[in-house]
Structures are given as C-alpha cells and as structure tokens.
C-alpha cells in the first residue's frame, strides 16, 4: 500500500490507530477537493506525535512533515 492510499484509509475526523505497537489518536482533514490532506497523530499515554501535510497537484505529490522527522515515515 502506498503512502497516499494508507493516509486515505484513515477516516476523516478523529480515529485511533496502532503505530509501532502503540495507540495513537489521529485527526485527518482534507482541503482543496481532497488535494491537500492534513494528518496529526498523538500517542495516547505517551509523548510521541506525527504531523504532516500531503499535497497533490497535476504534476506531483509531496509529503511535508510538520515538526516530525522523515524517519518516522
């Protein structure tokens, strides 16, 4: 599964997922008819978080981490 397919498999709004064996609360929002996606996940009971924006244009797709290391992806 590619990154975009994985991001889109997370429901819009709030949900909970397991990432690397830990439970995270995730919020996903879409803008610009689904061509801009914002995702924020916070470890429940921990200190870790993941924050990113994903942009889709007619020429390319790009993942832009927000205060998150690319090594998490």
mmJSON file of the N, C-alpha and C atoms, coordinates in Angstrom:
{"data_MODEL":{"atom_site":{
"group_PDB":["ATOM","ATOM","ATOM","ATOM","ATOM","ATOM","ATOM","ATOM","ATOM","ATOM","ATOM","ATOM","ATOM","ATOM","ATOM","ATOM","ATOM","ATOM","ATOM","ATOM","ATOM","ATOM","ATOM","ATOM","ATOM","ATOM","ATOM","ATOM","ATOM","ATOM","ATOM","ATOM","ATOM","ATOM","ATOM","ATOM","ATOM","ATOM","ATOM","ATOM","ATOM","ATOM","ATOM","ATOM","ATOM","ATOM","ATOM","ATOM","ATOM","ATOM","ATOM","ATOM","ATOM","ATOM","ATOM","ATOM","ATOM","ATOM","ATOM","ATOM","ATOM","ATOM","ATOM","ATOM","ATOM","ATOM","ATOM","ATOM","ATOM","ATOM","ATOM","ATOM","ATOM","ATOM","ATOM","ATOM","ATOM","ATOM","ATOM","ATOM","ATOM","ATOM","ATOM","ATOM","ATOM","ATOM","ATOM","ATOM","ATOM","ATOM","ATOM","ATOM","ATOM","ATOM","ATOM","ATOM","ATOM","ATOM","ATOM","ATOM","ATOM","ATOM","ATOM","ATOM","ATOM","ATOM","ATOM","ATOM","ATOM","ATOM","ATOM","ATOM","ATOM","ATOM","ATOM","ATOM","ATOM","ATOM","ATOM","ATOM","ATOM","ATOM","ATOM","ATOM","ATOM","ATOM","ATOM","ATOM","ATOM","ATOM","ATOM","ATOM","ATOM","ATOM","ATOM","ATOM","ATOM","ATOM","ATOM","ATOM","ATOM","ATOM","ATOM","ATOM","ATOM","ATOM","ATOM","ATOM","ATOM","ATOM","ATOM","ATOM","ATOM","ATOM","ATOM","ATOM","ATOM","ATOM","ATOM","ATOM","ATOM","ATOM","ATOM","ATOM","ATOM","ATOM","ATOM","ATOM","ATOM","ATOM","ATOM","ATOM","ATOM","ATOM","ATOM","ATOM","ATOM","ATOM","ATOM","ATOM","ATOM","ATOM","ATOM","ATOM","ATOM","ATOM","ATOM","ATOM","ATOM","ATOM","ATOM","ATOM","ATOM","ATOM","ATOM","ATOM","ATOM","ATOM","ATOM","ATOM","ATOM","ATOM","ATOM","ATOM","ATOM","ATOM","ATOM","ATOM","ATOM","ATOM","ATOM","ATOM","ATOM","ATOM","ATOM","ATOM","ATOM","ATOM","ATOM"],
"id":[1,2,3,4,5,6,7,8,9,10,11,12,13,14,15,16,17,18,19,20,21,22,23,24,25,26,27,28,29,30,31,32,33,34,35,36,37,38,39,40,41,42,43,44,45,46,47,48,49,50,51,52,53,54,55,56,57,58,59,60,61,62,63,64,65,66,67,68,69,70,71,72,73,74,75,76,77,78,79,80,81,82,83,84,85,86,87,88,89,90,91,92,93,94,95,96,97,98,99,100,101,102,103,104,105,106,107,108,109,110,111,112,113,114,115,116,117,118,119,120,121,122,123,124,125,126,127,128,129,130,131,132,133,134,135,136,137,138,139,140,141,142,143,144,145,146,147,148,149,150,151,152,153,154,155,156,157,158,159,160,161,162,163,164,165,166,167,168,169,170,171,172,173,174,175,176,177,178,179,180,181,182,183,184,185,186,187,188,189,190,191,192,193,194,195,196,197,198,199,200,201,202,203,204,205,206,207,208,209,210,211,212,213,214,215,216,217,218,219],
"type_symbol":["N","C","C","N","C","C","N","C","C","N","C","C","N","C","C","N","C","C","N","C","C","N","C","C","N","C","C","N","C","C","N","C","C","N","C","C","N","C","C","N","C","C","N","C","C","N","C","C","N","C","C","N","C","C","N","C","C","N","C","C","N","C","C","N","C","C","N","C","C","N","C","C","N","C","C","N","C","C","N","C","C","N","C","C","N","C","C","N","C","C","N","C","C","N","C","C","N","C","C","N","C","C","N","C","C","N","C","C","N","C","C","N","C","C","N","C","C","N","C","C","N","C","C","N","C","C","N","C","C","N","C","C","N","C","C","N","C","C","N","C","C","N","C","C","N","C","C","N","C","C","N","C","C","N","C","C","N","C","C","N","C","C","N","C","C","N","C","C","N","C","C","N","C","C","N","C","C","N","C","C","N","C","C","N","C","C","N","C","C","N","C","C","N","C","C","N","C","C","N","C","C","N","C","C","N","C","C","N","C","C","N","C","C","N","C","C","N","C","C"],
"label_atom_id":["N","CA","C","N","CA","C","N","CA","C","N","CA","C","N","CA","C","N","CA","C","N","CA","C","N","CA","C","N","CA","C","N","CA","C","N","CA","C","N","CA","C","N","CA","C","N","CA","C","N","CA","C","N","CA","C","N","CA","C","N","CA","C","N","CA","C","N","CA","C","N","CA","C","N","CA","C","N","CA","C","N","CA","C","N","CA","C","N","CA","C","N","CA","C","N","CA","C","N","CA","C","N","CA","C","N","CA","C","N","CA","C","N","CA","C","N","CA","C","N","CA","C","N","CA","C","N","CA","C","N","CA","C","N","CA","C","N","CA","C","N","CA","C","N","CA","C","N","CA","C","N","CA","C","N","CA","C","N","CA","C","N","CA","C","N","CA","C","N","CA","C","N","CA","C","N","CA","C","N","CA","C","N","CA","C","N","CA","C","N","CA","C","N","CA","C","N","CA","C","N","CA","C","N","CA","C","N","CA","C","N","CA","C","N","CA","C","N","CA","C","N","CA","C","N","CA","C","N","CA","C","N","CA","C","N","CA","C","N","CA","C","N","CA","C","N","CA","C","N","CA","C","N","CA","C"],
"label_alt_id":[null,null,null,null,null,null,null,null,null,null,null,null,null,null,null,null,null,null,null,null,null,null,null,null,null,null,null,null,null,null,null,null,null,null,null,null,null,null,null,null,null,null,null,null,null,null,null,null,null,null,null,null,null,null,null,null,null,null,null,null,null,null,null,null,null,null,null,null,null,null,null,null,null,null,null,null,null,null,null,null,null,null,null,null,null,null,null,null,null,null,null,null,null,null,null,null,null,null,null,null,null,null,null,null,null,null,null,null,null,null,null,null,null,null,null,null,null,null,null,null,null,null,null,null,null,null,null,null,null,null,null,null,null,null,null,null,null,null,null,null,null,null,null,null,null,null,null,null,null,null,null,null,null,null,null,null,null,null,null,null,null,null,null,null,null,null,null,null,null,null,null,null,null,null,null,null,null,null,null,null,null,null,null,null,null,null,null,null,null,null,null,null,null,null,null,null,null,null,null,null,null,null,null,null,null,null,null,null,null,null,null,null,null,null,null,null,null,null,null],
"label_comp_id":["UNK","UNK","UNK","UNK","UNK","UNK","UNK","UNK","UNK","UNK","UNK","UNK","UNK","UNK","UNK","UNK","UNK","UNK","UNK","UNK","UNK","UNK","UNK","UNK","UNK","UNK","UNK","UNK","UNK","UNK","UNK","UNK","UNK","UNK","UNK","UNK","UNK","UNK","UNK","UNK","UNK","UNK","UNK","UNK","UNK","UNK","UNK","UNK","UNK","UNK","UNK","UNK","UNK","UNK","UNK","UNK","UNK","UNK","UNK","UNK","UNK","UNK","UNK","UNK","UNK","UNK","UNK","UNK","UNK","UNK","UNK","UNK","UNK","UNK","UNK","UNK","UNK","UNK","UNK","UNK","UNK","UNK","UNK","UNK","UNK","UNK","UNK","UNK","UNK","UNK","UNK","UNK","UNK","UNK","UNK","UNK","UNK","UNK","UNK","UNK","UNK","UNK","UNK","UNK","UNK","UNK","UNK","UNK","UNK","UNK","UNK","UNK","UNK","UNK","UNK","UNK","UNK","UNK","UNK","UNK","UNK","UNK","UNK","UNK","UNK","UNK","UNK","UNK","UNK","UNK","UNK","UNK","UNK","UNK","UNK","UNK","UNK","UNK","UNK","UNK","UNK","UNK","UNK","UNK","UNK","UNK","UNK","UNK","UNK","UNK","UNK","UNK","UNK","UNK","UNK","UNK","UNK","UNK","UNK","UNK","UNK","UNK","UNK","UNK","UNK","UNK","UNK","UNK","UNK","UNK","UNK","UNK","UNK","UNK","UNK","UNK","UNK","UNK","UNK","UNK","UNK","UNK","UNK","UNK","UNK","UNK","UNK","UNK","UNK","UNK","UNK","UNK","UNK","UNK","UNK","UNK","UNK","UNK","UNK","UNK","UNK","UNK","UNK","UNK","UNK","UNK","UNK","UNK","UNK","UNK","UNK","UNK","UNK","UNK","UNK","UNK","UNK","UNK","UNK"],
"label_asym_id":["A","A","A","A","A","A","A","A","A","A","A","A","A","A","A","A","A","A","A","A","A","A","A","A","A","A","A","A","A","A","A","A","A","A","A","A","A","A","A","A","A","A","A","A","A","A","A","A","A","A","A","A","A","A","A","A","A","A","A","A","A","A","A","A","A","A","A","A","A","A","A","A","A","A","A","A","A","A","A","A","A","A","A","A","A","A","A","A","A","A","A","A","A","A","A","A","A","A","A","A","A","A","A","A","A","A","A","A","A","A","A","A","A","A","A","A","A","A","A","A","A","A","A","A","A","A","A","A","A","A","A","A","A","A","A","A","A","A","A","A","A","A","A","A","A","A","A","A","A","A","A","A","A","A","A","A","A","A","A","A","A","A","A","A","A","A","A","A","A","A","A","A","A","A","A","A","A","A","A","A","A","A","A","A","A","A","A","A","A","A","A","A","A","A","A","A","A","A","A","A","A","A","A","A","A","A","A","A","A","A","A","A","A","A","A","A","A","A","A"],
"label_entity_id":["1","1","1","1","1","1","1","1","1","1","1","1","1","1","1","1","1","1","1","1","1","1","1","1","1","1","1","1","1","1","1","1","1","1","1","1","1","1","1","1","1","1","1","1","1","1","1","1","1","1","1","1","1","1","1","1","1","1","1","1","1","1","1","1","1","1","1","1","1","1","1","1","1","1","1","1","1","1","1","1","1","1","1","1","1","1","1","1","1","1","1","1","1","1","1","1","1","1","1","1","1","1","1","1","1","1","1","1","1","1","1","1","1","1","1","1","1","1","1","1","1","1","1","1","1","1","1","1","1","1","1","1","1","1","1","1","1","1","1","1","1","1","1","1","1","1","1","1","1","1","1","1","1","1","1","1","1","1","1","1","1","1","1","1","1","1","1","1","1","1","1","1","1","1","1","1","1","1","1","1","1","1","1","1","1","1","1","1","1","1","1","1","1","1","1","1","1","1","1","1","1","1","1","1","1","1","1","1","1","1","1","1","1","1","1","1","1","1","1"],
"label_seq_id":[1,1,1,2,2,2,3,3,3,4,4,4,5,5,5,6,6,6,7,7,7,8,8,8,9,9,9,10,10,10,11,11,11,12,12,12,13,13,13,14,14,14,15,15,15,16,16,16,17,17,17,18,18,18,19,19,19,20,20,20,21,21,21,22,22,22,23,23,23,24,24,24,25,25,25,26,26,26,27,27,27,28,28,28,29,29,29,30,30,30,31,31,31,32,32,32,33,33,33,34,34,34,35,35,35,36,36,36,37,37,37,38,38,38,39,39,39,40,40,40,41,41,41,42,42,42,43,43,43,44,44,44,45,45,45,46,46,46,47,47,47,48,48,48,49,49,49,50,50,50,51,51,51,52,52,52,53,53,53,54,54,54,55,55,55,56,56,56,57,57,57,58,58,58,59,59,59,60,60,60,61,61,61,62,62,62,63,63,63,64,64,64,65,65,65,66,66,66,67,67,67,68,68,68,69,69,69,70,70,70,71,71,71,72,72,72,73,73,73],
"pdbx_PDB_ins_code":[null,null,null,null,null,null,null,null,null,null,null,null,null,null,null,null,null,null,null,null,null,null,null,null,null,null,null,null,null,null,null,null,null,null,null,null,null,null,null,null,null,null,null,null,null,null,null,null,null,null,null,null,null,null,null,null,null,null,null,null,null,null,null,null,null,null,null,null,null,null,null,null,null,null,null,null,null,null,null,null,null,null,null,null,null,null,null,null,null,null,null,null,null,null,null,null,null,null,null,null,null,null,null,null,null,null,null,null,null,null,null,null,null,null,null,null,null,null,null,null,null,null,null,null,null,null,null,null,null,null,null,null,null,null,null,null,null,null,null,null,null,null,null,null,null,null,null,null,null,null,null,null,null,null,null,null,null,null,null,null,null,null,null,null,null,null,null,null,null,null,null,null,null,null,null,null,null,null,null,null,null,null,null,null,null,null,null,null,null,null,null,null,null,null,null,null,null,null,null,null,null,null,null,null,null,null,null,null,null,null,null,null,null,null,null,null,null,null,null],
"Cartn_x":[0.859,0.0,0.908,0.631,1.402,1.018,1.804,1.577,0.205,-0.138,-1.429,-2.583,-2.491,-3.564,-3.685,-2.536,-2.573,-3.214,-2.8,-3.377,-4.878,-5.304,-6.741,-7.526,-6.839,-7.542,-7.923,-7.309,-7.655,-8.89,-9.94,-11.166,-10.943,-11.7,-11.685,-12.282,-11.681,-12.095,-11.154,-11.649,-10.827,-11.002,-9.882,-9.922,-8.703,-8.628,-7.49,-6.858,-5.518,-4.776,-3.634,-3.09,-1.89,-0.729,0.318,1.521,2.717,3.48,4.656,4.323,3.174,2.769,2.157,2.01,1.433,0.145,-0.782,-2.06,-1.925,-2.436,-2.407,-3.813,-4.095,-5.295,-4.938,-5.708,-5.379,-6.516,-6.152,-7.121,-6.695,-7.609,-7.335,-8.35,-7.846,-8.712,-8.267,-9.231,-8.948,-9.407,-8.623,-8.928,-8.738,-9.18,-8.99,-9.453,-10.677,-11.286,-10.45,-9.816,-9.033,-7.596,-7.18,-5.812,-4.815,-5.291,-4.44,-4.975,-4.096,-4.502,-3.628,-4.252,-3.533,-3.794,-2.707,-2.818,-2.017,-2.639,-1.957,-2.296,-1.249,-1.438,-0.628,-1.236,-0.574,-0.674,0.471,0.494,-0.355,-1.311,-2.184,-1.426,-1.249,-0.499,1.002,1.432,2.857,3.155,4.377,4.803,5.023,4.938,5.243,4.078,4.412,3.376,3.897,2.976,3.28,2.386,2.979,2.219,2.705,1.772,2.177,1.089,1.513,0.61,0.995,0.002,0.229,-0.458,0.304,-0.217,-0.225,-1.296,-1.437,-1.686,-0.821,-1.017,-1.117,-1.361,-1.44,-0.078,1.006,2.357,3.01,2.621,3.312,2.517,3.054,2.533,3.709,3.455,4.548,4.062,4.902,4.668,5.534,4.932,5.651,5.442,6.456,6.326,6.289,5.575,5.497,6.07,7.252,7.921,8.063,8.137,8.27,9.385,10.232,11.334,10.817,11.405,11.028,11.316,12.183,12.487,11.279,10.274,9.055,8.193,8.425,7.598,8.312],
"Cartn_y":[-1.173,0.0,1.24,2.165,3.396,4.373,5.408,6.401,7.054,7.498,8.158,7.211,5.972,5.012,4.769,4.7,4.498,5.701,6.91,8.119,8.163,7.855,7.9,6.775,5.725,4.644,5.057,6.127,6.666,7.555,7.325,8.119,9.614,10.441,11.881,12.103,13.037,13.291,12.571,12.214,11.578,10.072,9.353,7.903,7.476,6.199,5.668,4.549,4.522,3.518,2.989,1.861,1.311,1.584,2.223,2.532,2.067,1.127,0.558,0.064,-0.595,-1.203,-0.269,1.011,1.989,2.566,2.938,3.505,5.02,5.525,6.951,7.454,8.681,9.385,10.175,9.983,10.588,11.48,12.661,13.545,13.757,13.498,13.691,14.669,15.642,16.622,16.763,17.02,17.245,18.634,19.248,20.572,20.537,21.567,21.694,20.455,20.039,18.878,17.608,17.461,16.264,16.314,17.439,17.541,18.02,18.423,18.767,17.996,17.256,16.435,16.799,17.023,17.293,16.134,15.613,14.489,14.799,14.614,14.801,13.606,12.95,11.794,11.998,11.684,11.833,10.517,10.066,8.83,8.996,8.094,8.159,7.594,8.395,7.97,8.111,8.783,8.961,10.368,10.569,11.906,12.041,10.957,10.995,11.574,12.187,12.675,12.632,12.643,12.672,13.737,14.635,15.702,15.863,15.895,16.022,16.649,17.143,17.596,16.824,16.456,15.746,16.546,16.908,17.752,16.995,17.146,16.508,17.611,17.667,18.611,17.813,18.491,17.792,17.241,17.759,17.328,16.384,16.457,15.626,15.493,14.66,14.506,14.718,15.355,15.554,15.445,14.841,14.679,15.694,16.52,17.558,17.349,16.823,16.663,18.03,18.104,19.324,18.987,19.486,19.229,17.742,16.935,15.489,15.04,14.169,13.662,12.731,12.816,11.932,10.476,10.197,8.815,8.1,8.847,8.218,7.645,8.064,7.599,6.499],
"Cartn_z":[0.0,0.0,0.0,-0.891,-0.962,0.142,0.304,1.363,1.227,0.01,-0.18,0.137,-0.307,-0.016,1.486,2.17,3.619,4.314,3.936,4.543,4.301,3.087,2.773,3.436,3.895,4.59,6.017,6.512,7.834,7.659,8.421,8.246,8.496,7.792,8.049,9.434,10.167,11.544,12.493,13.658,14.688,14.662,14.829,14.989,15.792,16.12,16.847,16.032,16.02,15.264,16.127,15.709,16.331,15.38,15.894,15.115,15.922,15.347,16.015,17.419,17.54,18.798,19.822,19.49,20.421,19.842,20.724,20.299,20.131,19.002,18.675,18.38,18.79,18.368,17.122,16.051,14.751,14.29,13.791,13.157,11.718,10.794,9.37,8.798,8.023,7.358,5.915,5.036,3.619,3.215,2.315,1.784,0.275,-0.408,-1.866,-2.629,-2.338,-3.001,-2.832,-1.668,-1.372,-1.85,-2.421,-2.92,-1.871,-0.712,0.426,1.622,2.265,3.407,4.598,5.743,6.983,7.93,8.508,9.424,10.687,11.837,13.115,13.984,14.511,15.383,16.651,17.78,19.072,19.835,20.356,21.13,22.384,22.572,23.74,24.937,25.961,27.135,26.964,25.898,25.643,25.171,24.67,24.261,22.758,22.023,20.601,19.804,18.665,17.758,16.33,15.392,13.964,13.353,12.587,11.961,10.528,9.578,8.182,7.34,6.194,5.141,3.883,3.097,1.842,0.745,-0.278,-1.349,-2.669,-3.422,-4.728,-5.756,-6.78,-7.874,-9.166,-10.26,-11.542,-11.96,-11.368,-11.737,-10.746,-9.47,-8.483,-7.195,-6.306,-4.956,-4.011,-2.859,-1.916,-0.477,0.329,1.748,2.471,3.295,4.024,5.524,6.219,7.664,8.351,9.459,10.262,11.641,11.918,13.189,13.474,12.425,12.527,11.61,12.067,11.25,10.159,8.965,7.856,8.189,9.169,9.528,10.114,10.57,11.11,10.005,8.774,7.665,6.973],
"occupancy":[1.0,1.0,1.0,1.0,1.0,1.0,1.0,1.0,1.0,1.0,1.0,1.0,1.0,1.0,1.0,1.0,1.0,1.0,1.0,1.0,1.0,1.0,1.0,1.0,1.0,1.0,1.0,1.0,1.0,1.0,1.0,1.0,1.0,1.0,1.0,1.0,1.0,1.0,1.0,1.0,1.0,1.0,1.0,1.0,1.0,1.0,1.0,1.0,1.0,1.0,1.0,1.0,1.0,1.0,1.0,1.0,1.0,1.0,1.0,1.0,1.0,1.0,1.0,1.0,1.0,1.0,1.0,1.0,1.0,1.0,1.0,1.0,1.0,1.0,1.0,1.0,1.0,1.0,1.0,1.0,1.0,1.0,1.0,1.0,1.0,1.0,1.0,1.0,1.0,1.0,1.0,1.0,1.0,1.0,1.0,1.0,1.0,1.0,1.0,1.0,1.0,1.0,1.0,1.0,1.0,1.0,1.0,1.0,1.0,1.0,1.0,1.0,1.0,1.0,1.0,1.0,1.0,1.0,1.0,1.0,1.0,1.0,1.0,1.0,1.0,1.0,1.0,1.0,1.0,1.0,1.0,1.0,1.0,1.0,1.0,1.0,1.0,1.0,1.0,1.0,1.0,1.0,1.0,1.0,1.0,1.0,1.0,1.0,1.0,1.0,1.0,1.0,1.0,1.0,1.0,1.0,1.0,1.0,1.0,1.0,1.0,1.0,1.0,1.0,1.0,1.0,1.0,1.0,1.0,1.0,1.0,1.0,1.0,1.0,1.0,1.0,1.0,1.0,1.0,1.0,1.0,1.0,1.0,1.0,1.0,1.0,1.0,1.0,1.0,1.0,1.0,1.0,1.0,1.0,1.0,1.0,1.0,1.0,1.0,1.0,1.0,1.0,1.0,1.0,1.0,1.0,1.0,1.0,1.0,1.0,1.0,1.0,1.0,1.0,1.0,1.0,1.0,1.0,1.0],
"B_iso_or_equiv":[0.0,0.0,0.0,0.0,0.0,0.0,0.0,0.0,0.0,0.0,0.0,0.0,0.0,0.0,0.0,0.0,0.0,0.0,0.0,0.0,0.0,0.0,0.0,0.0,0.0,0.0,0.0,0.0,0.0,0.0,0.0,0.0,0.0,0.0,0.0,0.0,0.0,0.0,0.0,0.0,0.0,0.0,0.0,0.0,0.0,0.0,0.0,0.0,0.0,0.0,0.0,0.0,0.0,0.0,0.0,0.0,0.0,0.0,0.0,0.0,0.0,0.0,0.0,0.0,0.0,0.0,0.0,0.0,0.0,0.0,0.0,0.0,0.0,0.0,0.0,0.0,0.0,0.0,0.0,0.0,0.0,0.0,0.0,0.0,0.0,0.0,0.0,0.0,0.0,0.0,0.0,0.0,0.0,0.0,0.0,0.0,0.0,0.0,0.0,0.0,0.0,0.0,0.0,0.0,0.0,0.0,0.0,0.0,0.0,0.0,0.0,0.0,0.0,0.0,0.0,0.0,0.0,0.0,0.0,0.0,0.0,0.0,0.0,0.0,0.0,0.0,0.0,0.0,0.0,0.0,0.0,0.0,0.0,0.0,0.0,0.0,0.0,0.0,0.0,0.0,0.0,0.0,0.0,0.0,0.0,0.0,0.0,0.0,0.0,0.0,0.0,0.0,0.0,0.0,0.0,0.0,0.0,0.0,0.0,0.0,0.0,0.0,0.0,0.0,0.0,0.0,0.0,0.0,0.0,0.0,0.0,0.0,0.0,0.0,0.0,0.0,0.0,0.0,0.0,0.0,0.0,0.0,0.0,0.0,0.0,0.0,0.0,0.0,0.0,0.0,0.0,0.0,0.0,0.0,0.0,0.0,0.0,0.0,0.0,0.0,0.0,0.0,0.0,0.0,0.0,0.0,0.0,0.0,0.0,0.0,0.0,0.0,0.0,0.0,0.0,0.0,0.0,0.0,0.0],
"pdbx_formal_charge":[null,null,null,null,null,null,null,null,null,null,null,null,null,null,null,null,null,null,null,null,null,null,null,null,null,null,null,null,null,null,null,null,null,null,null,null,null,null,null,null,null,null,null,null,null,null,null,null,null,null,null,null,null,null,null,null,null,null,null,null,null,null,null,null,null,null,null,null,null,null,null,null,null,null,null,null,null,null,null,null,null,null,null,null,null,null,null,null,null,null,null,null,null,null,null,null,null,null,null,null,null,null,null,null,null,null,null,null,null,null,null,null,null,null,null,null,null,null,null,null,null,null,null,null,null,null,null,null,null,null,null,null,null,null,null,null,null,null,null,null,null,null,null,null,null,null,null,null,null,null,null,null,null,null,null,null,null,null,null,null,null,null,null,null,null,null,null,null,null,null,null,null,null,null,null,null,null,null,null,null,null,null,null,null,null,null,null,null,null,null,null,null,null,null,null,null,null,null,null,null,null,null,null,null,null,null,null,null,null,null,null,null,null,null,null,null,null,null,null],
"auth_seq_id":[1,1,1,2,2,2,3,3,3,4,4,4,5,5,5,6,6,6,7,7,7,8,8,8,9,9,9,10,10,10,11,11,11,12,12,12,13,13,13,14,14,14,15,15,15,16,16,16,17,17,17,18,18,18,19,19,19,20,20,20,21,21,21,22,22,22,23,23,23,24,24,24,25,25,25,26,26,26,27,27,27,28,28,28,29,29,29,30,30,30,31,31,31,32,32,32,33,33,33,34,34,34,35,35,35,36,36,36,37,37,37,38,38,38,39,39,39,40,40,40,41,41,41,42,42,42,43,43,43,44,44,44,45,45,45,46,46,46,47,47,47,48,48,48,49,49,49,50,50,50,51,51,51,52,52,52,53,53,53,54,54,54,55,55,55,56,56,56,57,57,57,58,58,58,59,59,59,60,60,60,61,61,61,62,62,62,63,63,63,64,64,64,65,65,65,66,66,66,67,67,67,68,68,68,69,69,69,70,70,70,71,71,71,72,72,72,73,73,73],
"auth_comp_id":["UNK","UNK","UNK","UNK","UNK","UNK","UNK","UNK","UNK","UNK","UNK","UNK","UNK","UNK","UNK","UNK","UNK","UNK","UNK","UNK","UNK","UNK","UNK","UNK","UNK","UNK","UNK","UNK","UNK","UNK","UNK","UNK","UNK","UNK","UNK","UNK","UNK","UNK","UNK","UNK","UNK","UNK","UNK","UNK","UNK","UNK","UNK","UNK","UNK","UNK","UNK","UNK","UNK","UNK","UNK","UNK","UNK","UNK","UNK","UNK","UNK","UNK","UNK","UNK","UNK","UNK","UNK","UNK","UNK","UNK","UNK","UNK","UNK","UNK","UNK","UNK","UNK","UNK","UNK","UNK","UNK","UNK","UNK","UNK","UNK","UNK","UNK","UNK","UNK","UNK","UNK","UNK","UNK","UNK","UNK","UNK","UNK","UNK","UNK","UNK","UNK","UNK","UNK","UNK","UNK","UNK","UNK","UNK","UNK","UNK","UNK","UNK","UNK","UNK","UNK","UNK","UNK","UNK","UNK","UNK","UNK","UNK","UNK","UNK","UNK","UNK","UNK","UNK","UNK","UNK","UNK","UNK","UNK","UNK","UNK","UNK","UNK","UNK","UNK","UNK","UNK","UNK","UNK","UNK","UNK","UNK","UNK","UNK","UNK","UNK","UNK","UNK","UNK","UNK","UNK","UNK","UNK","UNK","UNK","UNK","UNK","UNK","UNK","UNK","UNK","UNK","UNK","UNK","UNK","UNK","UNK","UNK","UNK","UNK","UNK","UNK","UNK","UNK","UNK","UNK","UNK","UNK","UNK","UNK","UNK","UNK","UNK","UNK","UNK","UNK","UNK","UNK","UNK","UNK","UNK","UNK","UNK","UNK","UNK","UNK","UNK","UNK","UNK","UNK","UNK","UNK","UNK","UNK","UNK","UNK","UNK","UNK","UNK","UNK","UNK","UNK","UNK","UNK","UNK"],
"auth_asym_id":["A","A","A","A","A","A","A","A","A","A","A","A","A","A","A","A","A","A","A","A","A","A","A","A","A","A","A","A","A","A","A","A","A","A","A","A","A","A","A","A","A","A","A","A","A","A","A","A","A","A","A","A","A","A","A","A","A","A","A","A","A","A","A","A","A","A","A","A","A","A","A","A","A","A","A","A","A","A","A","A","A","A","A","A","A","A","A","A","A","A","A","A","A","A","A","A","A","A","A","A","A","A","A","A","A","A","A","A","A","A","A","A","A","A","A","A","A","A","A","A","A","A","A","A","A","A","A","A","A","A","A","A","A","A","A","A","A","A","A","A","A","A","A","A","A","A","A","A","A","A","A","A","A","A","A","A","A","A","A","A","A","A","A","A","A","A","A","A","A","A","A","A","A","A","A","A","A","A","A","A","A","A","A","A","A","A","A","A","A","A","A","A","A","A","A","A","A","A","A","A","A","A","A","A","A","A","A","A","A","A","A","A","A","A","A","A","A","A","A"],
"auth_atom_id":["N","CA","C","N","CA","C","N","CA","C","N","CA","C","N","CA","C","N","CA","C","N","CA","C","N","CA","C","N","CA","C","N","CA","C","N","CA","C","N","CA","C","N","CA","C","N","CA","C","N","CA","C","N","CA","C","N","CA","C","N","CA","C","N","CA","C","N","CA","C","N","CA","C","N","CA","C","N","CA","C","N","CA","C","N","CA","C","N","CA","C","N","CA","C","N","CA","C","N","CA","C","N","CA","C","N","CA","C","N","CA","C","N","CA","C","N","CA","C","N","CA","C","N","CA","C","N","CA","C","N","CA","C","N","CA","C","N","CA","C","N","CA","C","N","CA","C","N","CA","C","N","CA","C","N","CA","C","N","CA","C","N","CA","C","N","CA","C","N","CA","C","N","CA","C","N","CA","C","N","CA","C","N","CA","C","N","CA","C","N","CA","C","N","CA","C","N","CA","C","N","CA","C","N","CA","C","N","CA","C","N","CA","C","N","CA","C","N","CA","C","N","CA","C","N","CA","C","N","CA","C","N","CA","C","N","CA","C","N","CA","C","N","CA","C","N","CA","C","N","CA","C","N","CA","C"],
"pdbx_PDB_model_num":[1,1,1,1,1,1,1,1,1,1,1,1,1,1,1,1,1,1,1,1,1,1,1,1,1,1,1,1,1,1,1,1,1,1,1,1,1,1,1,1,1,1,1,1,1,1,1,1,1,1,1,1,1,1,1,1,1,1,1,1,1,1,1,1,1,1,1,1,1,1,1,1,1,1,1,1,1,1,1,1,1,1,1,1,1,1,1,1,1,1,1,1,1,1,1,1,1,1,1,1,1,1,1,1,1,1,1,1,1,1,1,1,1,1,1,1,1,1,1,1,1,1,1,1,1,1,1,1,1,1,1,1,1,1,1,1,1,1,1,1,1,1,1,1,1,1,1,1,1,1,1,1,1,1,1,1,1,1,1,1,1,1,1,1,1,1,1,1,1,1,1,1,1,1,1,1,1,1,1,1,1,1,1,1,1,1,1,1,1,1,1,1,1,1,1,1,1,1,1,1,1,1,1,1,1,1,1,1,1,1,1,1,1,1,1,1,1,1,1]
}}}
